Amino acid sequence: MKTTSIPSLWTRAGVLAVTLFGLGLAASAGPITYTDDFNRANAEDLGSNWYVNPVNTHEFVIRSNQATMEPPVTGFGNYMTYYSAVGTGSGAFSVQADVNTAGNEWIGLVFNAQNASNYSFVRWCNAGKDNNNLQAFTTVNGSWSTNQLFTHANTSPIGGLSTISVASDGAGNYTLTIGSDSWNWTNATFTGGFGGLYYDDPHGEGSVIYDNFALTVPEPASLGLLALGGFALLRRRR
């Protein structure tokens, strides 16, 4: 006759409870939004949750409860950072921020960031010869490719913050939104990574401003894995 010890019964009951808990969380959880309003003391970086370029360590800084760049970072060049605390995974996601520029700079968002050399981004120029140009790029091993141009004739963000966002369905289809206008395109080079901020051709500290960054991702895959792990343990104990 097979006997089962009391501790074994309690262990099995505990595993079952954890499994059911994981299933309940996975069933009830929805998309999760991570935000950063940069509402903190002035600092020489954006904080521990943000990628810092090891070459130009002070590209992005906190000033007056907003993100901008350090004074020496001026002139031609493109700069990016991303929220490294959580990735988007391979499912649907959205990334957005409120942005403002003072002159002929490009400002935008990074998404699908694998590292500092491989990522996608959108950029928007608000003045000068490139006024209201709107572009989407993919950077592969440090080289830009897949340039997608959009037509945008609305007012530029000079004098106030404008919300710019990018949403993905997880299958390489994207929607860029500024105010009530939106544009769609497809690119399957990267599907998943990190989201963040981008600027090009800055003109000194304060010439580009970011606020209210938000990254929305699917429910954590760990909830489903928790339930699957529980099932596996129960199966092994039979």
C-alpha positions in Angstrom: 0.0 0.0 0.0 1.3 3.4 -1.0 1.5 5.9 1.8 1.8 9.7 1.6 3.4 11.6 4.4 1.7 14.7 5.9 4.6 16.9 4.9 4.3 15.6 1.3 0.6 16.5 1.3 1.3 19.9 2.6 4.0 20.4 0.0 1.7 19.3 -2.8 -1.0 21.6 -1.5 1.4 24.5 -1.4 2.6 23.9 -4.9 -1.1 23.7 -6.1 -1.8 27.0 -4.3 1.2 28.7 -6.0 0.1 27.3 -9.4 -3.5 28.5 -9.0 -2.2 31.9 -7.8 0.0 32.2 -10.9 -2.9 31.3 -13.1 -5.1 33.8 -11.4 -2.5 36.6 -11.9 -1.8 35.7 -15.5 -5.6 35.7 -16.2 -6.3 39.0 -14.5 -3.1 41.0 -15.4 -3.2 43.4 -18.3 -0.7 45.7 -19.9 1.6 47.4 -17.4 2.8 51.0 -17.8 6.2 52.2 -16.5 6.5 56.0 -16.2 9.2 58.6 -15.4 8.2 62.2 -15.0 11.8 63.2 -14.2 10.5 65.1 -11.2 13.6 65.0 -9.0 16.7 67.0 -8.1 19.0 68.1 -10.8 21.4 65.3 -11.7 24.1 64.4 -14.3 22.2 61.4 -15.6 18.6 60.2 -15.7 19.0 57.7 -12.9 19.8 54.0 -12.5 16.9 52.8 -14.7 18.4 54.5 -17.7 21.2 53.5 -20.0 24.3 55.7 -19.8 26.6 55.9 -22.8 30.1 55.0 -21.5 31.8 57.4 -23.9 29.6 60.5 -23.4 28.4 59.9 -19.8 26.5 63.1 -19.4 24.5 63.2 -22.6 21.1 63.2 -20.8 20.7 65.1 -17.5 17.9 66.3 -15.1 17.2 70.0 -15.0 14.2 71.7 -13.4 12.2 68.4 -13.1 12.7 67.6 -16.8 15.2 65.7 -19.0 17.6 67.6 -21.3 21.2 67.4 -22.2 24.5 68.6 -20.7 26.0 71.9 -22.1 29.0 70.4 -23.9 26.7 68.2 -26.0 26.1 70.6 -28.9 26.3 70.6 -32.7 26.0 67.7 -35.1 25.5 64.2 -33.8 22.8 61.8 -32.7 22.2 60.8 -29.1 20.0 58.2 -27.5 19.2 56.6 -24.1 16.7 53.9 -23.1 14.8 52.8 -20.1 16.8 49.7 -19.2 14.7 48.6 -16.2 12.2 46.7 -18.4 12.1 45.5 -22.0 9.1 45.4 -24.2 9.4 41.7 -25.0 8.2 40.5 -28.4 4.5 41.5 -27.9 2.6 44.7 -28.4 4.0 47.8 -26.7 3.8 51.6 -26.8 6.3 54.3 -25.8 5.7 58.0 -25.5 7.0 61.3 -24.1 6.2 65.0 -24.0 8.8 66.9 -26.0 9.8 70.4 -26.8 12.7 72.0 -28.8 14.0 75.6 -29.0 15.5 75.5 -32.5 16.5 73.4 -35.5 17.0 70.1 -33.5 15.6 66.7 -34.1 13.8 65.1 -31.2 12.1 61.8 -30.8 11.8 58.3 -29.3 13.8 55.1 -29.3 12.2 51.7 -29.4 13.3 48.1 -30.0 16.7 49.0 -28.5 18.9 45.9 -28.3 21.9 48.0 -27.3 23.5 51.4 -28.2 24.2 50.3 -31.8 21.0 48.4 -32.7 17.6 50.1 -32.2 14.7 51.8 -34.0 13.8 55.5 -33.6 11.5 58.2 -34.9 12.6 61.8 -35.0 10.9 65.1 -35.6 12.5 68.4 -36.6 10.5 71.6 -35.8 12.3 74.5 -37.5 14.8 75.6 -40.2 15.3 73.7 -43.4 14.0 70.5 -41.9 10.9 72.1 -40.4 8.2 69.4 -39.6 10.2 66.6 -41.2 9.2 63.3 -39.6 11.2 60.2 -40.1 11.5 56.6 -38.8 14.9 54.8 -38.9 16.4 51.5 -37.9 20.0 51.5 -36.7 21.9 48.3 -37.3 25.4 47.9 -36.0 25.6 51.7 -35.7 24.5 52.4 -39.3 21.2 54.0 -40.2 18.9 52.1 -42.6 15.3 51.8 -43.6 14.4 55.5 -43.7 10.7 56.1 -43.7 9.5 59.7 -44.4 6.2 61.1 -43.3 4.4 64.2 -44.2 3.6 66.5 -41.3 2.4 70.1 -41.7 1.0 70.8 -38.2 2.4 73.3 -35.8 5.8 72.5 -34.3 6.4 72.0 -30.6 8.2 75.3 -30.1 6.8 77.1 -27.0 5.2 74.1 -25.4 5.3 70.3 -24.8 3.8 68.0 -27.5 3.1 64.3 -27.0 4.7 61.9 -29.4 4.1 58.2 -29.2 4.9 55.0 -31.0 2.8 51.8 -30.7 3.7 48.3 -32.0 1.5 45.2 -32.4 4.6 43.0 -31.8 4.6 41.8 -35.5 6.6 44.7 -37.0 3.7 47.1 -37.6 4.0 50.5 -36.0 1.8 53.6 -35.5 3.4 57.0 -34.8 1.1 59.6 -33.2 1.5 63.3 -32.6 -1.6 65.0 -31.3 -4.6 63.9 -33.4 -2.4 62.8 -36.4 -1.0 59.3 -36.9 1.2 57.5 -39.5 1.7 53.7 -40.0 4.6 51.7 -41.3 6.1 48.2 -41.2 9.6 47.1 -40.3 10.5 43.7 -38.9 14.3 44.3 -38.3 13.7 44.3 -34.6 10.6 43.2 -32.6 11.2 43.9 -29.0 13.8 45.6 -26.9 13.9 48.8 -24.8 12.2 52.2 -25.2 13.7 55.6 -24.7 14.6 59.1 -25.9 16.4 60.5 -28.9 17.8 63.8 -30.1 20.0 65.1 -32.9 21.9 68.3 -33.7 21.4 69.9 -30.2 22.2 73.5 -29.4 23.1 73.3 -25.8 21.5 72.5 -22.5 17.7 73.1 -22.5 17.3 73.2 -26.3 15.5 69.9 -26.2 13.2 68.9 -23.3 11.5 65.7 -22.4 8.8 65.0 -19.8 6.3 62.3 -18.8 8.0 59.3 -20.3 5.8 56.2 -20.4 6.4 52.6 -21.6 3.5 50.2 -21.8 4.2 46.5 -22.1 2.2 43.3 -22.0 1.8 41.4 -18.7 5.0 39.9 -17.4 5.7 36.4 -18.9 6.9 35.4 -15.4 3.3 35.0 -14.3 2.5 32.3 -16.8 5.9 30.7 -16.1 5.0 30.6 -12.4 1.9 28.6 -13.2 3.7 26.3 -15.7 6.4 25.6 -13.1 3.8 24.7 -10.6 2.2 22.2 -13.0 5.6 20.7 -13.6 6.2 20.2 -9.9 2.9 18.6 -9.3 3.4 16.2 -12.2 6.8 15.2 -10.9 5.4 14.5 -7.4 2.8 12.0 -8.6 
